[in-house]
Amino acid sequence: MMNVSEKAAEKAKDLFKEKGLPADTGLRVFVVGGGCSGYQYGMALARDIEEEDMIIEDRGVKIVIDPDSAPLLEGAEIDYVDDLMKAGFTIYNPNAVKSCACGTSFQTADGGGQAKACC
């Protein structure tokens, strides 16, 4: 369904530790309408898990995905980028046929989502 790069897993575990969170805390990954391409990625700490959420564990990190976002994230990878332009988690998504230059917004082959002004 979705996987986590080794670098992203290390950063997630470091983040949980820095914030004093339990080791079984997860990352909630979701998709909402918006961004300049139609859909926008979101990520948060998964403090509460709903019954219908999908839970994936990869490299010791729990990923929590709501059922509406799951089809749009099928086969995606969470990575951590640290270069001159930006540092942070990023998502490489094989379902994205078009993407915003900043990488937080995307469009799928079926269109979908409501585009908004570019970030």
N, C-alpha and C positions, 0 to 999 in steps of 0.2 A: 504493500500500500504506500508507505512513505518511509524514507530512511534518513539517518542522521550521519553526517561526516564525522570522522574522528575528532577534528578540530572543534566542530560545533558541540559535540558531546562533552569534550573537556571544558569548553566555555560555559555550557549549561550547568555542569556540576560545580564549577567554580562560583557561578552566580548564586546557586542555591546555598552553597556554603557561606558566601559573603553575607547573604541576607538571613542566615541562621535558620534556613528552612530544612525540613526533614529531607533525607536522601530520596524518598519516594515522591517528592514533588515533581510535577510534570510541566511540560510546555504545552499550552493550548495554542494550536495553530488554526486559523479560521480565514474565511474569505467573505467579504462583504461587497455589495455593489458600490461603485465609486471609483475614484482615481481617474486619470485621463484616458485609460484604456477600457474601462467598464467594470472590472473587478479589482479589488484591492486586498492585499494580504494583511493579516493581523497576527500578532503573537503576544501572549500574556502568560503569566504564571498560572498554572492550573491548580488553584486552591480547592475548588469544588468540582466534582465530576458528576455529570448528570447520567441517569440510567441509560439513555440512548447514545451517549458519547462512545466513540470508538477509541480504544486505547492500544497503542502500539509501543513496544519497548525495543529499542535498538541501541546498542553500545552502552547499556546501562542507563539510558534516559527514556522516560515515559513521555510519549507524545499523545495528546488528547485532541480529538477532532470531532466536531459536531456532525451529524448526519447530512446536513445541507452542504457543508464544505467538502466532505469526503470525496465526492466524484470529481471535483475540480482540482483536488490535490493528489489524485491517484498517480503513483509512480514518482512523485516529487522527492527532492532531497533538500534537507536543511543543512546549510553550511555556515561557516563563520568566516567573514572576510575582514582582513585588517591590512589596508593599504593607505596610500597618501590621500585618497579621495573620501574613503569612508571606512568605518569599522563597525561591525555588527553582524547579526544573523541575516542570512539571505536565503531565499528559496529558489531552487532551480526546478522548474515545472515543465514537464514534457507536454502538458495540455495547453500551454500558452502558445498561441500562434502570432501574437503581437504583444509587445511589452513597452512600457514607459521607459524612458532613458534612465530614470532613477531606480527602476527595478521593483517598485512596490505595487505597480499596477499592471494588469494584463488582460488579455482578451482570449477567449477560446474560439474554436472553429465555428461554434454555433452562435457566436456573437455574445449575447447575454450581458447582463450588467448595465448600469446606467453611468455613462462617462460623465466626469466632472472636470473642472479646471485642473490643469496640471499642477503637481506639487512643486 
